[in-house]
Amino acid sequence: MRKDGTFIFEAKEGQPVGSALYHEHLKLTNKSHIAEFAGYLMPLWYSSISAEHAAVRQKAGVFDCTHMGNLEVAGKNAETFLNAITTNNVAALQTGSAQYSYILDAAGNVLDDIIIYKRDAEKFMVVVNAANEPKIKAYLSALQQGNASTEGKQIKFAEIRDMRDLKSGSDCRVDIALQGPESAYVLGKIDLAVSKQAQSLKSFAFFETNIAGIDCIISTTGYTGAKTSFEIFLHPESAAKLWNLLIEAGAVPCGLGARDSLRVEAGLPLYGHELDGPFNISPFEAGYGWAVKLNKEFFIGKAAVEKTAKNYEMKVVRIELPGEKGIRPVRQNDSVIINGKCVGWVLSGAGAGNRQIAIVYAEKDKAVEGTSVGVYYLARNEGQKNKGKKESVKRGEQLEPDIAGKIVSRFEKF
């Protein structure tokens, strides 16, 4: 821990392991389509990214999310503990509802974006990003041992369990995501009553049930922008059974490629790109200031993030560009141009039909919806450098864009 409250974490190197569904993936695709992601061997695609993207937008897709971290926070201090270490108001949660939030360190750095599920008054489920799971576990341990700053506040600690650890027994839970307009229909082919109950829920709600003999939690959450979105939390030993039932019922298996293109199209942030990352992007800059409740009496990082909320000059916006066949895709760090000047940089980009969507980090006062915008492609090889293409561009530099588009709404629902 640094003097300013920054939490320091160094990830340990290790061999990637297969997810709970690894052997099912090998039945559907070959090993060349499987790559390391966050310490796990995960499918990039089965058929193609574009086909799987279209399946989620038009029908239903199923995703292996069993690599996502899942922690149980329980006991009489569970709510007050979570309220002290997260930015949103956990006290506002009702049993059966979920909440998007952030874990910050005392310096205001985003350690992860999370979803908290309230199972009862003294039991919460916290889903964290796979890449950040070791860091969040280390941070919670450091807080408990006094090795991370609580800004001088006394925090009552709760009981924390890793719900993906088989030592949790029958309580163990991993995640399978079912996304897209026909998701309820697919669920209904397995259990009509469960499907009807799932359809009755508002967004960010859940219920505990049994489907095809499998105890599970079904929530109306997701990472694709689909209005009909379910995540199903179940024991890893039952994951293969449900995965295959969903595919037999009509869900298209989808890999990490489509998961990324769908979230970019919808404008959803990825930690390390639109949150934290090289630019140390805050929730306010990312468009999620509503999930940081500055009216709460206290949460770790509040003092630091209050300053950011008042003073930030850059923000995350979504832009639309041509994406027909033959058009060069934009990439991370390409320069964003407005009125001939660099005002920011591309954070993520993806194709979506005959258009491409990029999420960019740009000057707040210039990045207004509807504004014409261009992108300058950075040099990607020696040949391009020899032809005068720049390897990097600073804010304020004058440049001619290589492709033109416009700023569109920050988020999109499908």
C-alpha angles and dihedrals in degrees: 000000000000124000091256091059097259110153112226119210128173114195117224118238116240144154114277115250133207119261121242087271098043095117091049090055091054088058091055104038141012127261092256088071092054121086140170115271124171091339094312134101104239135172116255091195142335104204104359136314092244094050092048091046090052091047091059093046094047107025129354136304132194123214133196104234095158089117092066116108117252122190130180116216110192146161136066091302095048098104097043091045093052091045090056096049100038132062102227125073106267090179088068093061119109122208107273095029133104134212136204112225147146137244111216132182121232090269090059096251115149108244093179146331111239145176119231119204119196108215095171139332093288103027128073133170116214119196115201133182115275093233091052100042096097090047094049091048090050091047094051090048091049091051091052092048094046094249096119126055121261089179091249094303123132108235123194108221128225132210111272125198131179103236093197092057110101087221085077086072118198090356091067113123136190129173134249116179123213111191138174142056095294095047094106090049090052091048089048092057087062098039121354096193092053090048092052091049091049091050091053092062125097120231115290095024132115146183136201116239147138123258123183088346092308121123108224149153115236117199134181094233133111149147104238105075090245113147088217103057131155133178117194119204114198143146112291090234088063096044097093092049094053093040090057093043090054092049091047088051091056108274115139114228109239131194137211092277094064091039088060097043091048094050091047091050089051093045096242118156127244117207109250092028112048093011126050104329125121092331095045089232114201127214089254093055090044092057096254102104088128089071092059108076104202089176089069112106092235146351128158108272095020096122092051097044092048088066091049091051090059101040112034116130101182132058141183115255136171122236132191122217136171112280107177120141111288096028113121112244120236117244140202113292095019108140124259113221128200120174091349097306133102108249098167149325141270114260100181137354137189141170119249112181111298093346136061126221124208129189108213141184109229145158108290098223094050101039099083123154111263094026117135111246138180137201127220113210112228119223111275100182143017093267092058091047090052089054090056102265113150122238092209138008129208125221110270096027115137114239143156111240121235095211132023131217141133142257111258133187114308093241136022130201125208 
